[in-house]
Each structure stands twice: as C-alpha cells, then as structure tokens.
Amino acid sequence: MKPIVSIIMGSTSDLPVMEKAAKFLDEMEVPFEINALSAHRTPAEVEQFAGQARERGIKVIIAGAGMAAALPGVIAAGTTVPVIGVPIKGMLDGLDAMLSIIQMPPGIPVATVGVNAAQNAAILAVEMLALSDETLAARISQHKEGLKDKIVKANRELAEVKYRFKTN
C-alpha cells in the first residue's frame, strides 16, 4: 500500500492535534504517511520531501505547524501537490500560526483550516481525492449524512426538554 496523503507536523508535540487527521483518513480507508519535519530545523529534508512528493504518488499534503508556522508554505513552495495547512495552537491561541499560514505570497497557495482543525484538513483532503474516486466519494457522502443525522437526533431530543417559557 502506497500513501496518497502525507501528514507532516513541525514536531511530534503536534501529534495530539494531527492524529485527528490520521484517524479520519484511516476511517475513510485512505493510505497515508505521517512524519515530523521542521521548516527551521530540517530545511533540507523539507525541501527534499516537497520536491519528491508528487513522484512518490502523494496527492494531498496536510501540514501542521504552530507559532511562525512556516512549514505548510515552505512545502507548498517546493511542490505542485495541494497543501492544506493546520495552524496549531501555541502562542496567541494559534492566531500567529493561522496568520502565518494564510498570508502566502501570490503563486504559493496553502488551503488553511481553523486552529487545531486537523480533522477538517483530512475531510478536505478526502473531498479533493473523491473528485476522481467514486468509492471515496460515497464514503465521504456517507460521513456527511451521518453529521446530518446527529443534528436531526439532537433536535428530537431538544424537543423533549421542557421549560416553562419554551415555545417549541
């Protein structure tokens, strides 16, 4: 089995956030790899990873980083594979990381999800892959239908909650 999604994090301290992406990809039966690379501490390795991603069969990269959060942008600069950035909460509640990731220069796009939203990054990656994979499209559609079912069920339960001045 060869990976088609690569999850990259700045350090293993980011794993509690990034494992949400791994769990979702596993649930969707999408082959993935997960590694730690640092834009600042291992720049040569990041450059090599980015330059070889497409030829290795990687179709989407999910890159998580905190603080200066250069990793997603540095990877995007070195590949034509789509990169989804996950800002990791650290300093300033993750606002610093989010701003770093979304402020990319023209020509170097990085799709960005919310702070610590690695699961959303994985969902977006699966949606991208599902454009050319009907089996995956059915899986992600079923997942989204399950989200709807949870809200429908919650509203049925809320209808049973009684307050003196509640009107529904």
Secondary structure, DSSP 4 states (H G I P E B T S, - for coil): ---SEEEEESSGGGHHHHHHHHHHHHHTT--EEEEE--TTT-HHHHHHHHHHTTTTT--EEEEEEETT--HHHHHHHT-SS-EEEEEEP-GGGGHHHHHHHH-PPTT---EE--TT-HHHHHHHHHHHHHTT-HHHHHHHHHHHHHHHHHHHHHHHHHHH---TT---
